[in-house]
């Protein structure tokens, strides 16, 4: 439900801007693919589609290719022959739409991410006003060291504070975890400040957890009960939003860095893990869940503004090309590039679902094996007399 809210706000931003600017809207859909339910009102087909993750607004003047392979056909896209077969009546020729000015296309494209930012700001302010919402950065002070881990016997002591990992400064526990994951299975330098105020450095090689698949070095943080969740850094709304933005920027930077990209891609969660994470956080603490949604909205806004075809930033890129060169890019080129990236988007979506499912299945299998081993060790010894 919470993720659907983020998607709805994003798509409503596109819808609202397009309608206000006089652009044609073919469909407003929650989800992708064939429709489960649809209803046409005032020329717009409202629909709920089979793949209930994400959504879109079909804007033929913004996205002429229509991304049909992702979106599915709409009623007014069936063609004259299909309509005549259904109704028994001849239909008028397909409507020829005028070109929308480049600035209108840019405003409409940006309106979606802007909607996410508006929701994120609202949530940040709301959380700041809730007295029982827990805030506070989880610092990088070491509260303990797991036995038989890379950090065990390394010279790191309880009370030390990690200041950098692999030359990247870390101020929060989330940043520390991010740098460990990016480092992957290679040896990296940890710089620490001792309890006495001195400095020291330790070389550690992260190892992969069998259950979660994430890398770790065995450092234990201060108990969460005295602070907020990772994504609840500060009660100040601006501090919250700045942290959200800088976190996703660091991840994107790692994705385009050759030596880091593979390990980051391996750790990225998809739709199943996002939905599962929201469900878990709602059950544990509703305000933490709203904070996670705030963080997710900023992620969606920044990702969608990347200059990649299919995304909102891609539409802006084509419109800016028209403004700069005073001519539209060739329709066949735009359609081909858009559909190619559409197929890549589908492939990425399928891979993320498979990756999420594999992680969950692996975690449950290992947990079951551990429970079986614990149960076997708890059985009473056999009676020799029997």
C-alpha positions in Angstrom: 0.0 0.0 0.0 2.8 2.5 0.9 4.8 1.7 -2.2 1.6 2.0 -4.3 1.2 5.5 -2.8 4.6 6.5 -4.0 3.8 5.2 -7.5 0.4 6.9 -7.5 1.8 10.3 -6.5 4.5 10.0 -9.2 2.1 9.1 -12.0 -0.5 11.7 -10.8 2.2 14.3 -11.2 2.5 13.4 -14.9 -1.3 13.2 -15.2 -2.0 16.5 -13.6 0.7 18.4 -15.5 -0.4 16.9 -18.9 -4.1 17.8 -18.3 -3.3 21.3 -17.2 -1.1 21.8 -20.2 -3.7 20.5 -22.6 -1.9 17.3 -23.6 -3.7 14.2 -24.5 -3.8 11.4 -21.9 -4.7 7.9 -23.2 -4.5 5.9 -19.9 -3.6 6.1 -16.3 -2.5 2.7 -15.0 -1.4 1.2 -11.7 0.9 -1.7 -12.8 2.1 -2.9 -16.2 0.8 -5.3 -18.8 -2.8 -6.4 -19.7 -5.5 -4.8 -17.6 -7.3 -6.6 -14.8 -9.8 -3.7 -14.6 -10.3 -0.7 -16.7 -12.8 2.1 -17.2 -12.9 5.0 -19.6 -13.8 8.4 -18.2 -13.6 11.7 -20.1 -11.3 10.2 -22.8 -8.9 8.6 -20.3 -8.7 4.9 -19.7 -8.1 4.2 -16.0 -6.8 0.7 -15.4 -5.3 -1.7 -12.9 -2.8 -4.1 -14.7 -1.5 -7.5 -14.0 2.0 -6.7 -12.9 1.0 -4.8 -9.7 4.3 -3.0 -9.2 4.9 0.5 -10.7 2.6 2.1 -13.1 2.4 4.7 -15.9 0.4 7.4 -17.6 0.2 6.9 -21.4 1.0 10.3 -23.0 1.2 9.9 -26.8 2.5 13.5 -27.2 5.3 12.8 -24.7 6.1 9.1 -25.6 4.9 8.5 -29.2 6.3 4.9 -29.1 3.9 4.2 -26.3 6.2 1.5 -24.9 3.5 -1.0 -25.9 5.5 -4.0 -24.8 5.5 -2.7 -21.2 2.2 -0.8 -21.1 -0.1 -3.1 -23.1 -2.7 -1.9 -25.6 -5.4 0.6 -24.7 -8.9 0.8 -26.1 -8.0 3.7 -28.5 -4.9 1.9 -29.8 -6.7 -1.1 -31.3 -7.0 0.4 -34.7 -10.0 0.9 -37.0 -10.3 -2.8 -37.9 -10.4 -4.0 -34.3 -13.0 -1.4 -33.3 -15.2 -2.2 -36.3 -15.0 -5.9 -35.5 -16.2 -5.2 -31.9 -18.9 -2.7 -32.6 -19.9 -3.6 -36.2 -19.5 0.1 -37.1 -16.9 1.9 -39.1 -14.8 4.3 -37.1 -13.1 7.6 -37.9 -9.5 7.6 -38.9 -6.9 7.6 -36.1 -6.6 11.0 -34.4 -3.6 13.0 -35.6 -2.2 14.8 -32.5 -0.3 18.0 -32.8 3.2 18.1 -31.5 3.5 19.3 -27.9 6.1 22.1 -27.4 9.3 20.8 -25.9 8.9 22.9 -22.8 5.5 21.2 -22.1 7.0 17.8 -22.5 9.8 18.7 -20.0 7.3 20.1 -17.5 5.2 17.0 -17.8 8.1 14.6 -17.5 9.6 16.4 -14.4 6.1 16.6 -12.7 6.3 12.9 -11.8 9.6 13.1 -9.8 8.4 16.4 -8.4 5.3 14.6 -7.0 7.6 12.2 -5.2 9.6 15.1 -3.8 6.5 16.8 -2.6 5.4 13.6 -0.8 8.9 13.1 0.7 8.9 16.7 2.0 5.4 16.2 3.5 6.6 13.0 5.2 9.8 14.6 6.5 7.8 17.5 8.0 5.2 15.1 9.4 7.8 12.9 11.0 9.5 15.9 12.5 6.2 16.9 14.2 5.6 13.4 15.7 7.1 13.5 19.2 7.3 9.7 19.5 9.0 9.1 16.2 12.6 7.9 16.9 15.4 9.9 15.3 19.2 10.1 15.6 22.0 8.9 13.4 23.4 5.5 14.3 27.0 6.5 14.7 30.0 4.3 13.9 31.1 3.6 17.4 31.8 -0.1 17.9 29.7 -1.8 20.6 31.0 -5.3 20.0 32.8 -7.7 17.6 31.3 -11.0 16.4 33.6 -14.0 17.2 35.2 -15.7 14.2 34.5 -12.7 12.0 37.1 -10.7 9.9 37.2 -8.1 12.7 37.9 -10.6 15.4 41.5 -10.3 16.5 42.1 -7.5 14.1 43.0 -4.9 16.7 39.6 -3.2 16.7 38.3 -2.7 20.2 34.9 -1.9 21.7 34.6 1.9 21.9 36.6 2.6 18.7 34.8 4.7 16.1 35.2 4.0 12.4 36.0 7.2 10.5 36.5 5.9 7.0 36.3 2.7 4.9 38.5 2.4 1.8 39.3 6.1 2.0 35.5 7.0 2.0 34.5 9.0 5.1 31.6 7.4 7.1 29.6 9.2 9.7 26.7 6.8 10.1 26.3 3.1 10.5 24.4 3.0 7.2 27.3 4.6 5.4 29.6 2.1 7.0 27.5 -0.8 5.8 27.2 0.7 2.3 31.0 1.0 2.0 31.5 -2.6 3.3 29.1 -3.9 0.7 30.7 -1.8 -2.1 34.1 -3.2 -1.0 32.8 -6.7 -1.4 35.4 -9.5 -0.9 38.5 -7.4 -1.4 40.8 -6.2 1.4 40.2 -2.6 2.4 41.5 -0.1 4.9 39.4 0.8 8.0 40.5 4.0 9.8 39.3 4.3 13.4 39.5 6.8 16.2 40.2 5.2 19.6 38.5 5.9 22.9 41.6 8.0 23.9 41.3 10.1 20.7 44.2 8.5 18.8 44.0 7.1 15.3 44.7 3.7 13.9 44.1 1.8 10.7 43.2 -1.9 10.2 43.0 -4.0 7.0 39.9 -6.1 6.8 38.4 -8.4 4.1 34.6 -8.5 4.2 33.0 -11.9 3.8 29.5 -12.8 2.5 26.7 -13.8 4.9 25.3 -17.2 3.9 21.7 -16.2 4.8 21.4 -12.6 3.4 24.1 -12.6 0.8 25.4 -9.3 2.1 29.0 -8.7 3.0 30.1 -8.0 6.6 33.2 -7.7 8.7 31.6 -8.5 12.1 31.3 -5.2 13.8 28.3 -4.7 16.1 26.6 -1.3 16.4 25.1 0.4 19.4 21.6 -1.0 20.2 18.9 0.5 18.0 16.7 1.3 21.0 18.7 4.3 21.9 18.5 5.8 18.4 16.4 5.8 15.2 16.4 3.5 12.2 19.1 4.0 9.5 16.9 6.2 7.4 15.8 8.4 10.4 19.0 10.5 10.7 17.7 13.8 12.1 14.4 15.3 13.2 15.3 18.3 11.0 13.4 17.8 7.7 16.1 19.3 5.6 18.7 17.0 7.2 16.5 14.0 6.5 16.1 14.9 2.8 19.7 15.7 2.3 20.7 12.3 3.7 18.2 10.5 1.4 19.7 12.3 -1.6 23.3 11.8 -0.8 22.8 8.1 -0.1 21.3 7.3 -3.5 24.0 9.6 -5.2 26.7 7.5 -3.5 25.1 4.3 -4.8 24.8 5.6 -8.3 28.4 6.8 -8.2 29.4 3.2 -7.3 27.3 1.7 -10.1 29.3 3.7 -12.7 32.7 3.0 -11.1 34.1 -0.2 -12.7 35.7 -1.7 -9.7 32.6 -1.2 -7.6 29.7 -1.6 -10.0 29.4 -5.4 -9.8 29.3 -5.7 -6.1 26.7 -2.8 -5.8 24.5 -4.4 -8.5 24.7 -7.7 -6.6 23.4 -6.0 -3.4 20.5 -4.0 -4.9 17.1 -5.1 -3.8 14.1 -5.4 -6.2 10.3 -5.1 -5.9 9.9 -8.1 -3.6 12.5 -7.0 -1.1 11.2 -3.4 -1.1 7.6 -4.6 -0.5 8.9 -7.0 2.2 10.9 -4.3 3.9 7.9 -1.9 4.0 5.7 -4.7 5.4 8.3 -5.5 8.1 8.8 -1.9 9.1 5.1 -1.2 9.2 4.7 -4.1 11.7 7.6 -3.0 13.8 7.1 0.8 13.8 4.7 2.7 11.6 6.8 5.9 11.8 9.9 4.1 10.7 7.9 2.8 7.7 6.9 6.3 6.8 10.6 7.3 7.0 11.5 4.4 4.7 8.8 5.6 2.3 10.3 9.1 2.4 13.7 7.7 1.6 12.2 5.6 -1.2 10.4 8.7 -2.7 13.7 10.6 -3.0 15.3 7.5 -4.6 12.5 7.3 -7.2 12.7 11.0 -8.0 16.5 11.0 -8.6 16.5 7.7 -10.5 13.6 8.8 -12.8 15.5 12.0 -13.6 18.5 10.1 -15.0 18.9 10.8 -18.8 17.9 7.3 -19.8 15.2 6.5 -22.4 12.0 5.1 -20.8 12.7 7.2 -17.7 11.5 10.8 -17.2 15.0 12.1 -17.7 15.1 10.4 -21.1 12.0 12.4 -22.3 13.7 15.6 -21.0 16.8 14.6 -23.0 14.9 14.3 -26.3 13.0 17.6 -25.6 16.3 19.4 -24.8 17.8 18.0 -28.1 14.9 19.7 -29.9 15.4 23.0 -28.1 19.2 23.0 -28.7 19.2 21.8 -32.4 15.8 23.4 -33.3 14.6 20.1 -34.8 13.0 17.0 -33.5 15.0 13.8 -33.4 13.9 11.3 -36.0 10.8 9.4 -34.9 12.1 6.0 -35.8 15.3 6.6 -33.8 13.3 7.7 -30.7 10.9 4.8 -31.0 13.7 2.2 -31.5 15.8 3.5 -28.6 12.7 3.7 -26.3 11.6 0.2 -27.1 15.1 -1.2 -26.7 15.4 0.3 -23.3 11.8 -0.9 -22.6 12.9 -4.5 -23.2 16.0 -3.9 -21.0 13.7 -2.6 -18.3 11.5 -5.7 -18.5 14.7 -7.9 -18.3 16.0 -5.9 -15.3 12.6 -6.2 -13.6 12.5 -10.0 -14.1 16.1 -10.4 -12.9 15.4 -8.4 -9.7 12.3 -10.5 -9.0 14.4 -13.7 -9.5 17.2 -12.3 -7.4 14.9 -11.3 -4.5 13.1 -14.7 -4.6 16.5 -16.5 -4.5 17.7 -14.5 -1.5 14.5 -15.1 0.4 14.5 -18.8 -0.5 18.2 -19.2 0.4 17.6 -17.5 3.8 14.6 -19.7 4.6 16.5 -22.9 3.6 19.5 -22.0 5.8 17.3 -21.0 8.7 15.5 -24.3 8.4 18.8 -26.2 8.4 20.0 -24.3 11.5 16.7 -25.1 13.3 17.0 -28.7 12.4 20.5 -28.9 13.7 19.5 -27.2 16.9 16.6 -29.6 17.4 18.9 -32.6 16.7 21.4 -31.4 19.3 18.7 -30.9 21.8 17.4 -34.6 21.6 18.2 -36.7 24.7 20.9 -39.3 24.2 19.8 -42.9 23.5 19.5 -45.3 26.5 22.2 -47.9 26.1 20.0 -50.5 27.8 17.4 -50.3 25.1 
